[in-house]
Amino acid sequence: MESRKRPHEKETMFEIVKDDSKNNIKSSYKYISDKPTLCKPAPFSTDPEAIAEREACDYSHRITLDMARNGTANRKIRIYTDGIYDLFHQGHARQMMQAKNIFPNSEVYLIIGACSDELTHSMKGRTVMTDVERYEALRHCRYVDEIIRDAPWKITDEFMEKHKIDFVAQDSTPYVTQDCDDLYKEIKEKGYFVATERTEGVSTSGLIARLVRDYDIYVRRNLARGYSAKELNVSFLKEKKFRLQNKLDEIKDKGKKVKEDVIMKWEEKSNELMRAFLMLFGRDNWSQKWDKSKDAIKDVISLHPKKRSNFFKSIKEHDDASPPKKIPRIKHYSITSDEDDEELSNGNKGFPSITFTLPSSI
């Protein structure tokens, strides 16, 4: 019989060893290869692997709860749990994990039964996934060892003997139907029932309610992803309405992005200006300027009184000193006549002189 399990890839464990001679650290490796991992999906009850497992089980030797709990059973304990498993979710997987680990001292072989579409639709209602899809989802759960397709609604003694089931695992809450108060009442009375706990806050009905509540959102989502109105069973007018809403949301998102970019750039620019301002007029720069001025004042105060008075006197003389006067540019005029040609201002040589000659008749 071919096993679903194969050895793990070698896991490395590090052991730190200190080398005193070289005063450094070396690492040595230890390999472990005894942990199994799954390499293919669980078989159906009609597959050769499941048949061989079932035939190898000595069902004539019945196992009690005490034997299973104490680990004194001489074979694998075959536990069965059933359901619809529509929209397979973590609540289903957690219930199977509990069933797989219900007897930690014994080896458990977990069998999952899933009802067909025909039986489910007649007893409970329509499902989202088909029975084939639900079977395949179950096969890929790591805790499952075998799948029974077209499982019965109510477990009988004949069914348990056929599949050599030791115990049935379900949550302890009574499963009420139209015909009885608890579907698992007879199993509990015979002592073949082991209880698991439900995962609060998650259920197939809750997921469907979420889809119905947000119907418009998911229709718009699938239209945007390329689904046609016919595939989504949406009318022509609703399709146009949803596509228009998608377009408006796209425009809003673009506008929001542009706004965020502008704000981000403005913040970067304002931060840059603030940094420049602080570099010029920040507290540290003013402190440096004050330190320099303080040192100069200390130098003046520490001077000898005579030197200090001379220092202030020199500053005052420097302030009172007037700038040199500008020498005006003076033009000299010489007026000559026919009788007398005398130049005025002979003393100012080096400056140009302009001579006017007046007629003698004036």
Buried (B, 14 or more C-beta within 10 A) or exposed (E): EEEBEEEEEEEEEEEEEEEEEEEEEEEEEEEEEEEEEBEEBBBBBEEEBBBEBBEEBEBEEEBEBEBBBEEEBEBBBBBBBBBBBBBBBEBBBBBBBBBBEBBEEBEBBBBBBBBBBEBBEEBEEEBEBEBEBBBBBBBEBEBBBBBBBBBEBBBEEEBBEEBBBBBBBBBEEBEEEEEEEEBBEBBBEEEBBBEBEBBEEEBBEEBBEEEEEEEEEBBBEBBBEEEEBEEBEBEEEBBEBBBEBBEEEEEEEEEEEEEEEEEEEEEEEEEEEEEEEEEEEEEEEEEEEEEEEEEEEEEEEEEEEEEEEEBEEEEEEEEEEEEEEEEEEEEBEBEBEEEEEEEEEEEEEEEEBEEEEEEEEE
